[in-house]
Amino acid sequence: MNQGEQHVTGQPDTAVVLPAPTAWPFVLALGVALIFAGLLTSASISVLGAVLYLSGAIGWFRQVLPHEEHEVVPVAPAAEPEAVPAPEVMRLRATQGPRAWLPLKIYPVSAGVKGGMAGAVAMALLAMLYGLISHGSIWYPINLLAGSLYEQGDMPSVEEMLHFRLGWFLFGLALHATISLLVGLLYGAMLPMLPNRPILLGGVVAPLVWTGLVYHVLGLINPLLDQRINWLWFAASQVAFGVVAGLVVIRHHKVWTSQNLPFAVRAGIEAPGMVDHGDEGDR
């Protein structure tokens, strides 16, 4: 029995006596909060808090002194739990090793990196085609990528960006190669998600996700590039990147995953006899 809980005399199994519920502690706490809030706002708030504080204290004391108020709460005896027999479990004897996680074969991460570098070439060619069609110069997209990282006041005009700039060309080339390498590495790590559809992953899923992400954050990262970029050509270049990367990936042979191999084998420790190599073609 909890503290303050008593059985009613003559009815020990039908009701208990509990302390009567009261809201005066809440009024008291509200008054204290208003007193301190008035120190930062207005004295009238503190006066109101003091009134609530005194009202809550007096009301609370009158409810518990000199005799504590109680209320009778009816109770019902708890029903005895029914004994339910434990269900029988049919146990199957395993005849093979642990259950494998799919997929069993995946493309190596190196295939994604090679695909990313090949896609970078396709993306660069498509960007040069855009510059040639829209501005009559293949150097415009390269200068736009490199020059947009400078201050907007230092950015040259469109006419000046149509000419070759060695410094900006080297900077844009290094930036494009680095980003393509990182995207290819990420693409290779995502290949187990769609092991049988690398072109679908690289040519449809990844371009949609990447284009939508860049579209929403580019205005905050680089407002100048956001004003001059052609999103239709940008999306097309992402699709070209993914399709070429997927074509490179499917030319590689899949490798077996090491999910069911013992730790010693995965760690490279010589442990003859721990693994059944099976047929020669599965090695």
C-alpha positions in Angstrom: 0.0 0.0 0.0 1.4 3.5 -0.9 2.1 6.1 1.6 -1.1 8.1 2.5 -3.3 5.2 1.2 -5.7 3.7 3.8 -8.5 1.2 3.5 -12.0 2.4 4.4 -13.1 0.9 7.8 -15.5 -1.9 7.2 -14.8 -2.0 3.4 -11.2 -3.0 3.0 -11.6 -4.5 -0.5 -13.9 -2.0 -2.1 -12.4 1.5 -1.5 -9.3 3.3 -0.3 -8.7 6.7 1.2 -6.3 9.0 -0.7 -5.2 12.6 -0.2 -7.6 14.9 -1.9 -6.4 16.4 -5.2 -5.5 20.1 -5.1 -4.4 22.8 -7.6 -2.9 25.1 -4.9 0.7 23.9 -5.5 0.4 24.9 -9.1 -0.9 28.4 -8.1 2.1 28.7 -5.7 4.6 27.7 -8.3 3.0 30.1 -10.8 3.3 32.9 -8.3 7.0 32.3 -7.7 7.6 32.3 -11.5 5.8 35.6 -11.9 7.7 37.2 -9.0 11.1 36.5 -10.7 9.7 37.3 -14.2 8.7 40.8 -12.9 12.3 41.5 -12.0 13.1 41.5 -15.8 9.8 43.0 -17.1 7.6 45.1 -14.8 6.9 45.5 -11.1 3.2 44.8 -11.7 4.1 41.3 -12.8 5.9 40.7 -9.5 2.9 42.1 -7.5 0.6 39.7 -9.3 3.0 36.9 -8.6 3.1 37.8 -4.9 -0.7 37.7 -4.7 -0.8 34.3 -6.4 2.0 33.1 -4.2 0.2 34.1 -0.9 -3.1 32.7 -2.2 -1.5 29.4 -3.1 0.3 29.1 0.2 -2.8 29.9 2.3 -5.1 27.6 0.2 -2.6 24.8 0.4 -2.1 25.1 4.1 -5.8 25.3 4.8 -6.3 22.1 2.8 -3.8 20.1 4.9 -3.9 21.8 8.3 -5.1 21.2 10.9 -6.6 18.0 9.3 -5.7 16.7 5.9 -8.5 16.4 3.4 -9.1 13.0 1.9 -11.3 11.4 -0.7 -12.6 7.8 -1.0 -11.7 6.1 -4.2 -13.5 2.8 -5.1 -11.3 -0.1 -6.1 -12.0 -3.3 -7.8 -10.1 -6.5 -7.1 -7.8 -7.5 -9.9 -8.8 -10.5 -11.8 -6.6 -13.6 -11.5 -4.6 -14.1 -14.7 -5.6 -17.1 -16.7 -2.9 -19.7 -17.2 -2.2 -20.0 -20.9 -0.1 -22.9 -22.0 3.1 -22.0 -23.7 3.0 -22.4 -27.5 5.0 -25.2 -29.0 7.8 -24.2 -31.3 8.8 -26.4 -34.1 12.6 -26.3 -34.3 14.3 -27.0 -37.6 17.8 -28.4 -37.8 20.0 -26.3 -40.0 21.7 -28.2 -42.8 23.8 -25.3 -44.2 25.7 -22.3 -42.9 24.2 -19.0 -41.7 21.7 -17.3 -43.8 23.3 -15.0 -46.4 22.4 -11.4 -46.8 21.6 -10.3 -50.3 23.3 -9.5 -52.6 25.9 -12.2 -52.7 27.9 -10.5 -55.5 28.5 -6.8 -55.9 30.5 -4.6 -58.1 33.8 -3.4 -56.5 34.1 0.1 -55.3 37.0 0.6 -57.7 34.5 0.2 -60.6 32.5 3.2 -59.3 35.7 5.3 -59.1 36.6 4.4 -62.7 33.1 5.1 -63.8 33.2 8.5 -62.0 36.3 9.5 -63.9 34.8 8.4 -67.2 31.6 10.3 -66.4 33.6 13.4 -65.7 34.9 13.3 -69.3 31.3 13.0 -70.6 30.1 15.7 -68.3 32.9 18.1 -69.5 32.2 17.4 -73.1 28.5 18.1 -72.6 29.4 21.4 -70.8 31.7 22.4 -73.6 28.8 21.7 -76.1 26.5 23.9 -74.0 29.1 26.8 -74.0 29.5 26.4 -77.8 25.7 26.5 -78.5 24.8 29.2 -76.0 27.7 31.6 -76.1 29.9 30.4 -79.0 32.8 29.4 -76.8 33.9 26.2 -75.1 35.7 28.2 -72.4 32.5 29.8 -71.0 31.4 26.9 -68.7 35.0 26.4 -67.5 35.5 30.1 -66.7 32.0 30.2 -65.0 32.9 27.3 -62.8 36.3 28.7 -61.8 35.4 32.4 -61.7 32.2 32.0 -59.7 34.3 31.2 -56.6 35.7 34.7 -56.6 34.0 37.8 -55.2 31.1 39.0 -57.3 32.8 42.4 -57.9 35.8 40.7 -59.3 33.8 38.5 -61.7 34.5 39.5 -65.3 31.7 40.1 -67.8 30.3 37.4 -70.1 32.4 38.7 -73.0 35.6 38.3 -71.0 34.6 34.8 -69.9 34.5 33.6 -73.5 38.3 33.6 -73.8 40.9 31.1 -72.5 42.4 31.8 -69.0 45.2 29.4 -68.0 44.8 29.9 -64.2 41.1 29.5 -64.2 41.4 26.5 -66.6 43.8 24.7 -64.3 41.7 25.6 -61.2 38.4 24.4 -62.9 40.1 21.2 -64.1 41.4 20.3 -60.6 38.0 21.2 -59.1 36.0 19.1 -61.6 38.4 16.1 -61.3 38.3 16.2 -57.5 34.5 16.4 -57.3 34.1 13.7 -59.9 36.5 11.4 -58.0 34.5 11.9 -54.8 31.2 11.3 -56.5 32.6 8.2 -58.2 33.7 6.9 -54.8 30.2 7.6 -53.4 28.7 5.9 -56.4 30.8 2.8 -55.9 29.8 2.6 -52.3 26.1 2.8 -53.3 26.4 0.0 -55.9 25.2 -2.7 -53.4 21.9 -0.9 -53.2 21.0 -1.7 -56.8 23.6 -4.3 -57.8 21.8 -5.3 -60.9 20.9 -1.8 -62.1 24.0 0.3 -62.0 22.8 2.4 -65.0 19.5 3.1 -63.3 21.3 4.1 -60.1 23.8 6.3 -61.9 21.7 7.7 -64.7 18.3 8.3 -63.0 18.3 8.0 -59.2 21.6 9.8 -58.5 21.1 12.7 -61.0 17.6 13.4 -59.6 18.8 13.5 -56.0 22.0 15.4 -56.8 20.3 18.0 -59.0 17.5 18.6 -56.5 20.0 19.1 -53.7 22.2 21.5 -55.6 19.2 23.4 -56.8 18.1 24.2 -53.3 21.5 24.9 -51.7 23.4 26.6 -54.5 21.8 30.0 -53.9 23.2 30.0 -50.4 26.6 28.6 -51.3 27.3 30.5 -54.5 24.6 33.1 -55.5 26.5 34.2 -58.6 26.7 30.7 -60.1 23.1 30.2 -59.2 22.1 33.2 -61.3 24.0 32.1 -64.4 23.7 28.3 -64.4 21.4 26.6 -66.9 19.6 23.9 -64.9 18.4 22.0 -67.9 21.9 21.5 -69.1 23.1 20.9 -65.6 20.6 18.0 -65.2 21.5 16.6 -68.6 25.2 16.6 -67.7 24.4 14.8 -64.5 22.5 12.1 -66.4 25.3 11.8 -68.9 27.7 11.4 -66.0 25.7 8.7 -64.5 25.0 6.8 -67.7 28.6 6.7 -68.7 29.6 5.7 -65.2 27.0 2.9 -65.2 28.3 1.7 -68.6 31.8 1.5 -67.2 30.7 -0.3 -64.1 28.8 -3.1 -65.9 31.9 -4.0 -67.8 33.5 -5.1 -64.5 33.0 -8.5 -63.0 31.1 -8.8 -59.8 33.0 -10.0 -56.7 31.7 -12.2 -53.9 30.8 -10.5 -50.6 32.7 -11.7 -47.5 29.7 -11.7 -45.2 29.8 -15.4 -44.4 33.6 -15.8 -44.2 35.2 -16.3 -40.8 36.9 -13.3 -39.2 40.3 -14.9 -39.6 39.8 -15.2 -43.4 38.5 -11.6 -43.7 41.5 -10.4 -41.6 43.9 -12.1 -44.0 45.1 -14.7 -41.5 46.3 -17.9 -43.0 43.8 -20.5 -41.7 43.7 -23.6 -44.0 40.7 -25.7 -43.7 38.4 -23.0 -42.3 36.6 -22.4 -45.6 35.3 -24.9 -48.2 36.4 -23.3 -51.4 33.8 -25.3 -53.4 34.2 -25.4 -57.2 37.0 -23.9 -59.1 34.8 -21.4 -60.7 33.5 -20.0 -57.4 36.9 -19.1 -56.0 
